[in-house]
Amino acid sequence: MNQLDKILIIDDEVQIRRLLEITLSASGYKVYEASTAKEGYVLAASVSPSVIILDLGLPDADGLDVLLKLREWYTRTIIILSVRNSEDDIVQALDSGANDYLTKPFRTGELVARIRAANRKNKNDQEVVLDFGNLKIDLSRHLIILNDEIIKLTTTEYSLLTLLAKNEGRVLTHAFILKEVWGHHYADQPQYLRVFVAQLRKKIEEDPAKPRYLITESGIGYRFRGE
C-alpha cells in the first residue's frame, strides 16, 4: 500500500470513525483509527499516513494541543473535523498548522474530495508543472498558461497564485498569505490581499464574479480549488 493511501482518523466518536472507515475504504484508502490523542501519536509515528483527520474534542487532550505537537515533526496533511464552527476556532486551527477544516455534520463526498486534493498536492510538490486542466503553472520557467496561452502576471500576482496553488484545497488565512507574500509587517492589512485577488481573478477566471479557482472562505481567507 502506497503511503499516500494511508489515512489516520483521531476521533473519540465511534459512529464518526465507523462512517469514515466505510467511506474512505470504499474510496481505496487504508484507514487507521485512534480514539485518544495518545493512540493518535503512536499511530501517526508508526504507520506514517499521508493524511490525518483530527477531531478537536478528544478525551485526553485538546485537539489544538495535539495539532501543535504533531506539527513538531509531522509535515503532511492534517484535516480538522470538529463541531467547533466559529471563525476564531477555524482561524486558530489553520494558523496552528492545519491544512483544512470541516465542521460536523459534514458531507462525506466533500471530505473525500479534499483528501484527493491533499494527495495531489503531495504529488505536485515533486513536480515542476502544476496542472489544473485549463490552467497550468510552470514553476521552473515562472509561466502561467491558461487555455494554452501565456498570461502575464506581476511578480506579486505570481507569488500569490503559486502560494495558493501549491496549497491546493487548503484554506489559507488572510494573515498567513499576507506574511508569506508581503512579509510580517503587512499581516494586519488585508486590503492588499483583496485587491490582488481581484486582479488575479480578472486574469485567470472565466467569470471573476463566480470564480472556479480562487475561492473565498468568508472571514477566514482563500482556498485554491483545482478540480
WOKA-V311362 format. One record per helix or strand of 3 or more residues. SS is the DSSP state (2 for helix, 1 for strand). FROM is the first residue (numbers start at 0). LEN is the number of residues. If there is no record, write none. Layout:
BEGIN
ss;from;len
SS;FROM;LEN
SS;FROM;LEN
END
This chain:
BEGIN
ss;from;len
2;2;3
1;5;5
2;13;13
1;29;5
2;36;11
1;50;4
2;62;8
1;76;6
2;86;9
1;99;4
2;107;17
1;128;4
1;134;4
1;142;4
1;148;3
2;154;12
1;170;3
2;173;8
2;183;3
2;189;15
2;207;3
1;213;4
1;220;4
END
